[in-house]
Amino acid sequence: MVGCAGLTDVSPHVLRHTAAVHMVAGGIPMSKVSQYFGHSNTIITKRVYGRFAPDHLRVAAGILNFGGVHKVQ
């Protein structure tokens, strides 16, 4: 099967998902991504795409500073 733009095994849904991932990873606020994609509320957008946000695991990654032990605040 040839999908959009001559790509094989790529559906419009995959392209939509990829676009949302790039928007979130690029720091676009969840409220704007949610509105752009027509989600009924931001909770859905955050649940599906939240892990792609730049700050998602920043605190957890910061704990991995092996120069010393840090207390989680």
Secondary structure, DSSP 4 states (H G I P E B T S, - for coil): -B-GGG-BT--HHHHHHHHHHHHHHTT--HHHHHHHHT-SSHHHHHHHHGGGSTTTTHHHHHHT-TTS-----
